Structures are given as C-alpha cells and as structure tokens.
Amino acid sequence: MEYIESAKDAVPDGCVFCDLLEGEAGEQRVLRRGELAFVTLAKFPYNPGHLLVLPVRHTGELEDLTTEENAEIAVLLQRSVVALREEAEPHGFNVGLNLGRVAGAGIPGHLHWHVVPRWNGDTNFMPVVGQTRVLPELLEETFRKLRPRFAE
C-alpha cells in the first residue's frame, strides 16, 4: 500500500509507468523498450528479478489493446522468462495480470504483467511476522545483470 499511495501522491495527474518512459528513472529500470511495449524492473519487487511488461500506450483495459500490442507484449513476456531463466536460474515463475483494483491491481490505469522468478524456499517468516520483505540484491545490481539480456 505504501507504494500505491506514494505513486498517487507523486503523480496526481499522471501515470508512474508513462512517466518512467520519459524520466531519468527509466534509464535505471527499463530493460527493453519496443515500439508498442516495454519491460522494466518492478520498483518494489516481490523477488530479485521481478519484472513488469507493459504496453507503451496508457490503457487500463485489456480489450483496448491492439493485436500488434498483444503480440509485442507476448514476445516481451517470453523474452523476460528466458532472460531470467538464463541469468538467475529460478525454479519457476509467476506470470500474471491483475485487471482492476478489486483484482489486486495497484495501478489499474496502466496494464502491467508481472513476471516473478521463484525459487524453492523463497518465502519465509519475514513478510508475515516482521512486515518486512528481504531481498538479497539491490535493483541496481539486478538491472546491471539483466540489461545485456535485453539488448538487440
């Protein structure tokens, strides 16, 4: 919730994802920008390597996507899994879209698919008891490792 609230406060009339494409933060988080879709590191990852795949065009409605946007998103989802598999060797993945706030979308105005690498035993007591998520790697380090995997 902290992220959702801070995102609304930081960009009251904008979109954190659209701003990411135009802002300095994008240089540190956007791994690949296509013509119609892009891949970025999640600002508050569930696990190291948590990626988001989004259409460039601002829309929160799945049915608004064009065939071309859907195709590029699918290619980037696949490329994300391949890059993470090669770099981090996870045991599995969660890949999904939360469509609408009641379905869990923290930012429902701009569609975004989560690609979360998973390892056996990657959950523990810290998020439940300590209300703290522990990540063994900083975003900058994850970006440095994954960026070459998304180069042309």
C-alpha positions as CSV (number, residue, x, y, z in Angstrom):
1,M,0.0,0.0,0.0
2,E,2.9,2.4,0.7
3,Y,3.9,2.1,-3.0
4,I,0.4,2.6,-4.2
5,E,-0.2,5.7,-2.0
6,S,3.2,7.2,-2.8
7,A,2.6,6.7,-6.5
8,K,-0.7,8.5,-6.4
9,D,0.8,11.4,-4.3
10,A,3.9,11.7,-6.5
11,V,2.0,11.8,-9.8
12,P,-1.5,13.1,-9.1
13,D,-2.4,13.7,-12.7
14,G,-0.1,11.3,-14.4
15,C,1.0,7.7,-14.5
16,V,4.1,6.3,-12.9
17,F,4.6,3.9,-15.8
18,C,4.2,6.6,-18.5
19,D,6.5,8.9,-16.5
20,L,9.0,6.1,-16.3
21,L,9.4,6.1,-20.1
22,E,10.1,9.8,-20.1
23,G,12.0,10.2,-16.9
24,E,15.5,9.6,-15.6
25,A,14.3,6.6,-13.5
26,G,13.7,4.7,-16.8
27,E,17.4,4.7,-17.5
28,Q,17.9,2.7,-14.3
29,R,14.9,0.4,-14.6
30,V,13.7,0.0,-18.2
31,L,15.4,-3.1,-19.6
32,R,13.8,-3.0,-23.1
33,R,11.6,-0.6,-24.9
34,G,9.9,-1.7,-28.0
35,E,7.6,0.3,-30.3
36,L,4.5,-0.8,-28.5
37,A,5.5,-2.4,-25.2
38,F,8.4,-2.4,-22.7
39,V,10.0,-4.3,-19.9
40,T,11.0,-2.7,-16.6
41,L,12.2,-3.8,-13.2
42,A,9.5,-3.6,-10.5
43,K,10.3,-0.7,-8.2
44,F,9.2,-2.8,-5.2
45,P,10.0,-6.4,-6.2
46,Y,8.5,-9.5,-4.7
47,N,11.7,-11.3,-5.5
48,P,15.0,-10.3,-7.2
49,G,14.4,-10.1,-11.0
50,H,10.6,-9.2,-10.6
51,L,9.8,-7.6,-14.0
52,L,6.8,-5.8,-15.4
53,V,5.8,-5.9,-19.1
54,L,3.6,-3.1,-20.2
55,P,2.1,-1.5,-23.3
56,V,3.7,1.8,-24.1
57,R,0.2,3.3,-24.7
58,H,-1.6,4.2,-21.5
59,T,-4.6,2.0,-21.0
60,G,-6.1,0.0,-18.2
61,E,-8.5,-2.0,-20.3
62,L,-7.3,-5.3,-21.8
63,E,-9.9,-5.2,-24.6
64,D,-8.4,-1.9,-25.8
65,L,-5.1,-3.5,-26.8
66,T,-4.5,-3.9,-30.5
67,T,-3.4,-7.2,-32.0
68,E,0.0,-5.7,-32.5
69,E,0.3,-4.6,-28.9
70,N,-0.7,-8.0,-27.7
71,A,1.9,-9.6,-29.9
72,E,4.7,-7.4,-28.7
73,I,3.7,-7.9,-25.0
74,A,3.7,-11.7,-25.6
75,V,7.1,-11.6,-27.1
76,L,8.5,-9.5,-24.2
77,L,6.9,-11.8,-21.6
78,Q,8.6,-14.7,-23.3
79,R,11.9,-12.8,-23.5
80,S,11.6,-11.9,-19.8
81,V,11.2,-15.5,-18.8
82,V,14.2,-16.6,-21.0
83,A,16.4,-13.8,-19.6
84,L,15.6,-14.6,-16.0
85,R,16.0,-18.3,-16.6
86,E,19.4,-17.8,-18.1
87,E,20.6,-15.2,-15.6
88,A,19.1,-16.3,-12.3
89,E,18.1,-20.0,-12.8
90,P,14.8,-19.8,-10.9
91,H,12.8,-23.0,-10.2
92,G,9.6,-21.5,-11.6
93,F,7.7,-18.3,-12.3
94,N,4.5,-16.4,-11.5
95,V,3.4,-14.6,-14.6
96,G,0.2,-12.6,-14.5
97,L,-2.0,-9.6,-14.8
98,N,-4.2,-8.1,-12.1
99,L,-7.1,-6.5,-14.1
100,G,-8.8,-3.9,-11.9
101,R,-8.3,-2.7,-8.4
102,V,-10.5,-5.3,-6.8
103,A,-8.4,-8.0,-8.6
104,G,-5.3,-6.6,-7.0
105,A,-4.1,-4.0,-9.5
106,G,-2.2,-1.4,-7.5
107,I,-2.1,0.9,-10.5
108,P,-5.2,-0.1,-12.5
109,G,-4.9,2.7,-15.1
110,H,-2.0,1.2,-17.0
111,L,-2.0,-2.5,-17.7
112,H,1.1,-4.4,-16.5
113,W,2.0,-8.0,-16.4
114,H,4.2,-9.3,-13.5
115,V,7.0,-11.8,-14.2
116,V,8.2,-13.0,-10.8
117,P,11.0,-15.6,-10.7
118,R,10.5,-18.1,-7.9
119,W,12.9,-20.5,-6.0
120,N,12.1,-23.3,-3.7
121,G,12.0,-21.8,-0.2
122,D,11.9,-18.2,-1.4
123,T,9.2,-17.3,1.2
124,N,9.9,-17.1,4.9
125,F,8.5,-15.6,8.1
126,M,9.8,-12.0,7.5
127,P,6.9,-10.6,5.4
128,V,4.4,-12.1,7.8
129,V,5.9,-11.6,11.2
130,G,8.3,-8.7,10.6
131,Q,6.2,-7.0,7.9
132,T,9.4,-6.6,6.0
133,R,10.5,-8.0,2.7
134,V,14.1,-9.1,2.5
135,L,15.8,-9.1,-0.9
136,P,19.4,-10.2,-1.3
137,E,20.1,-7.9,-4.2
138,L,19.6,-4.1,-4.9
139,L,17.7,-3.0,-8.0
140,E,20.8,-1.5,-9.5
141,E,22.6,-4.9,-9.4
142,T,19.6,-6.7,-10.9
143,F,19.5,-4.1,-13.7
144,R,23.2,-4.5,-14.4
145,K,22.8,-8.2,-14.7
146,L,19.7,-8.3,-16.8
147,R,20.2,-5.3,-19.1
148,P,22.5,-7.2,-21.5
149,R,19.9,-10.0,-21.9
150,F,17.5,-7.5,-23.4
151,A,20.0,-5.8,-25.8
152,E,19.2,-6.1,-29.5
